[in-house]
Amino acid sequence: MSREPPDADIISDEELTELLADAEGTTPEEIERSAATLEIVPRERTTIVDIDA
């Protein structure tokens, strides 16, 4: 059984940026500038931690 979300729940990067900007009371451009400074590791190199254990 896949743990992937249904396609209906997937939003675009632009939609996510707009939602984050609205939630933070800033502009999508500021969200994009801030994201550019983050070091985002590809998910193939990530470690999943179960915090409920």
DSSP file (Angstrom, degrees, kcal/mol; ACC not computed):
  #  RESIDUE AA STRUCTURE BP1 BP2  ACC     N-H-->O    O-->H-N    N-H-->O    O-->H-N    TCO  KAPPA ALPHA  PHI   PSI    X-CA   Y-CA   Z-CA
    1    1 A M              0   0    0      0, 0.0     2,-0.2     0, 0.0     0, 0.0   0.000 360.0 360.0 360.0 128.9    0.0    0.0    0.0
    2    2 A S        -     0   0    0      1,-0.1     0, 0.0     2,-0.1     0, 0.0  -0.492 360.0-155.8 -79.1 144.1    1.4    3.4   -1.0
    3    3 A R        +     0   0    0     -2,-0.2    -1,-0.1     2,-0.1     0, 0.0   0.293  57.2 120.6 -98.5   8.2    1.7    6.2    1.4
    4    4 A E        -     0   0    0      1,-0.1     3,-0.1     0, 0.0    -2,-0.1  -0.452  69.8-109.9 -71.1 144.0    1.7    8.8   -1.3
    5    5 A P        -     0   0    0      0, 0.0    -1,-0.1     0, 0.0     5,-0.1  -0.369  40.2 -92.0 -71.3 154.7   -1.2   11.3   -1.1
    6    6 A P    >   -     0   0    0      0, 0.0     3,-2.0     0, 0.0     4,-0.3  -0.324  36.5-113.1 -61.7 149.8   -4.0   11.2   -3.7
    7    7 A D  G >  S+     0   0    0      1,-0.3     3,-1.5     2,-0.2     0, 0.0   0.802 114.0  67.0 -55.8 -31.0   -3.4   13.3   -6.7
    8    8 A A  G 3  S+     0   0    0      1,-0.3    -1,-0.3     3,-0.0     0, 0.0   0.751  98.9  52.2 -63.8 -22.9   -6.3   15.6   -5.7
    9    9 A D  G <  S+     0   0    0     -3,-2.0     2,-0.4     2,-0.1    -1,-0.3   0.451  85.6 104.8 -93.0  -1.1   -4.3   16.7   -2.7
   10   10 A I    <   -     0   0    0     -3,-1.5     2,-0.3    -4,-0.3    -3,-0.0  -0.664  50.1-171.0 -85.6 132.1   -1.2   17.7   -4.6
   11   11 A I        -     0   0    0     -2,-0.4    -2,-0.1     1,-0.1     2,-0.0  -0.831  25.0-103.9-117.9 160.6   -0.6   21.4   -5.1
   12   12 A S     >  -     0   0    0     -2,-0.3     4,-2.3     1,-0.1     5,-0.2  -0.289  30.9-109.5 -76.6 164.8    1.9   23.2   -7.3
   13   13 A D  H  > S+     0   0    0      1,-0.2     4,-2.5     2,-0.2     5,-0.2   0.883 121.1  53.0 -59.5 -39.1    5.1   24.9   -6.0
   14   14 A E  H  > S+     0   0    0      2,-0.2     4,-2.3     1,-0.2    -1,-0.2   0.906 108.4  49.0 -65.1 -41.8    3.6   28.2   -6.8
   15   15 A E  H  > S+     0   0    0      2,-0.2     4,-2.4     1,-0.2    -2,-0.2   0.905 111.7  49.6 -64.4 -40.8    0.4   27.4   -4.8
   16   16 A L  H  X S+     0   0    0     -4,-2.3     4,-2.7     2,-0.2     5,-0.2   0.918 109.8  51.2 -63.4 -43.4    2.5   26.3   -1.9
   17   17 A T  H  X S+     0   0    0     -4,-2.5     4,-2.5     1,-0.2    -2,-0.2   0.910 110.8  48.5 -60.2 -42.9    4.5   29.5   -2.0
   18   18 A E  H  X S+     0   0    0     -4,-2.3     4,-2.4     2,-0.2    -1,-0.2   0.905 111.6  49.3 -65.1 -41.4    1.4   31.6   -2.0
   19   19 A L  H  X S+     0   0    0     -4,-2.4     4,-2.4     2,-0.2    -2,-0.2   0.919 112.8  47.3 -63.6 -43.7   -0.1   29.6    0.9
   20   20 A L  H  X S+     0   0    0     -4,-2.7     4,-2.2     2,-0.2    -2,-0.2   0.917 111.7  50.4 -63.3 -43.6    3.1   30.0    2.9
   21   21 A A  H  X>S+     0   0    0     -4,-2.5     5,-2.6    -5,-0.2     4,-1.0   0.920 111.8  47.7 -61.0 -44.3    3.3   33.7    2.1
   22   22 A D  H  <5S+     0   0    0     -4,-2.4     3,-0.4     1,-0.2    -1,-0.2   0.914 112.7  48.7 -63.2 -42.8   -0.3   34.2    3.2
   23   23 A A  H  <5S+     0   0    0     -4,-2.4    -1,-0.2     1,-0.2    -2,-0.2   0.839 116.7  42.5 -66.4 -33.0    0.3   32.3    6.4
   24   24 A E  H  <5S-     0   0    0     -4,-2.2    -1,-0.2    -5,-0.2    -2,-0.2   0.512 109.6-120.3 -92.1  -6.2    3.4   34.2    7.3
   25   25 A G  T  <5S+     0   0    0     -4,-1.0     2,-0.2    -3,-0.4    -3,-0.2   0.884  77.7 103.2  69.5  38.4    2.0   37.6    6.3
   26   26 A T  S   <S-     0   0    0     -5,-2.6    -1,-0.2    -6,-0.2    -2,-0.1  -0.630  73.8 -83.0-134.3-168.5    4.7   38.2    3.6
   27   27 A T     >  -     0   0    0     -2,-0.2     4,-1.9     1,-0.1     3,-0.2  -0.693  29.4-119.4-103.2 156.3    5.0   38.0   -0.2
   28   28 A P  H  > S+     0   0    0      0, 0.0     4,-2.3     0, 0.0     5,-0.1   0.857 115.7  58.4 -58.6 -33.8    5.6   35.0   -2.4
   29   29 A E  H  > S+     0   0    0      2,-0.2     4,-2.3     1,-0.2     5,-0.2   0.898 104.8  49.0 -63.8 -40.4    8.8   36.7   -3.5
   30   30 A E  H  > S+     0   0    0     -3,-0.2     4,-2.5     2,-0.2    -1,-0.2   0.882 109.7  52.2 -66.6 -38.4   10.1   36.9    0.0
   31   31 A I  H  X S+     0   0    0     -4,-1.9     4,-2.5     2,-0.2    -2,-0.2   0.927 110.4  48.6 -61.4 -44.5    9.3   33.2    0.5
   32   32 A E  H  X S+     0   0    0     -4,-2.3     4,-1.7     2,-0.2    -2,-0.2   0.906 111.4  49.3 -62.9 -43.0   11.3   32.4   -2.7
   33   33 A R  H  X S+     0   0    0     -4,-2.3     4,-0.6     1,-0.2    -1,-0.2   0.913 113.1  47.0 -63.3 -42.2   14.3   34.5   -1.5
   34   34 A S  H >< S+     0   0    0     -4,-2.5     3,-1.0     1,-0.2     4,-0.4   0.894 110.0  52.8 -66.6 -39.9   14.3   32.8    1.9
   35   35 A A  H >< S+     0   0    0     -4,-2.5     3,-1.2     1,-0.2    -1,-0.2   0.834 100.0  63.3 -64.7 -32.2   14.0   29.3    0.3
   36   36 A A  H 3< S+     0   0    0     -4,-1.7    -1,-0.2     1,-0.3    -2,-0.2   0.762  99.9  53.8 -65.1 -23.8   17.0   30.0   -1.9
   37   37 A T  T << S+     0   0    0     -3,-1.0    -1,-0.3    -4,-0.6     2,-0.2   0.579  91.2  95.0 -87.0  -9.9   19.2   30.3    1.3
   38   38 A L  S <  S-     0   0    0     -3,-1.2     2,-0.9    -4,-0.4    -3,-0.0  -0.547  74.0-132.3 -82.4 145.8   18.1   26.9    2.6
   39   39 A E        -     0   0    0     -2,-0.2     2,-0.6     2,-0.0    -2,-0.1  -0.864  27.9-168.7 -95.5 106.0   20.2   23.8    2.0
   40   40 A I        -     0   0    0     -2,-0.9     3,-0.0    -5,-0.1    -2,-0.0  -0.864   9.4-146.9-102.5 118.9   17.5   21.3    0.9
   41   41 A V        -     0   0    0     -2,-0.6     5,-0.1     1,-0.1    -2,-0.0  -0.643  26.1-106.3 -84.9 136.0   18.8   17.7    0.7
   42   42 A P    >   -     0   0    0      0, 0.0     3,-2.4     0, 0.0     4,-0.2  -0.333  30.7-118.3 -57.9 143.6   17.3   15.4   -2.0
   43   43 A R  G >  S+     0   0    0      1,-0.3     3,-1.1     2,-0.2    -2,-0.1   0.726 111.5  69.1 -62.9 -19.8   14.9   13.0   -0.4
   44   44 A E  G 3  S+     0   0    0      1,-0.2    -1,-0.3     3,-0.0    -3,-0.0   0.757 104.5  43.4 -66.1 -22.4   17.1   10.1   -1.6
   45   45 A R  G <  S+     0   0    0     -3,-2.4    -1,-0.2     2,-0.1    -2,-0.2   0.286  94.9 106.9-105.1   8.5   19.7   11.3    1.0
   46   46 A T    <   -     0   0    0     -3,-1.1     2,-0.5    -4,-0.2    -3,-0.0  -0.453  61.4-135.7 -88.9 161.4   17.3   12.0    3.9
   47   47 A T        -     0   0    0     -2,-0.1     2,-0.5     2,-0.0    -2,-0.1  -0.969  15.0-142.4-114.8 128.8   16.9   10.0    7.1
   48   48 A I        -     0   0    0     -2,-0.5     2,-0.5     2,-0.0     0, 0.0  -0.799  16.4-165.3 -93.5 128.7   13.3    9.4    8.3
   49   49 A V        -     0   0    0     -2,-0.5     2,-0.9     3,-0.0     3,-0.1  -0.956  15.4-141.7-117.6 129.1   12.9    9.6   12.0
   50   50 A D    >   -     0   0    0     -2,-0.5     3,-0.8     1,-0.2    -2,-0.0  -0.795  17.1-176.7 -90.4 106.7    9.8    8.2   13.8
   51   51 A I  T 3  S+     0   0    0     -2,-0.9    -1,-0.2     1,-0.2    -2,-0.0   0.600  77.3  64.2 -81.5  -9.9    9.1   10.7   16.6
   52   52 A D  T 3         0   0    0      1,-0.2    -1,-0.2    -3,-0.1    -2,-0.0   0.552 360.0 360.0 -86.9  -7.9    6.2    8.7   17.9
   53   53 A A    <         0   0    0     -3,-0.8    -1,-0.2     0, 0.0    -2,-0.1   0.477 360.0 360.0 -78.5 360.0    8.4    5.7   18.9
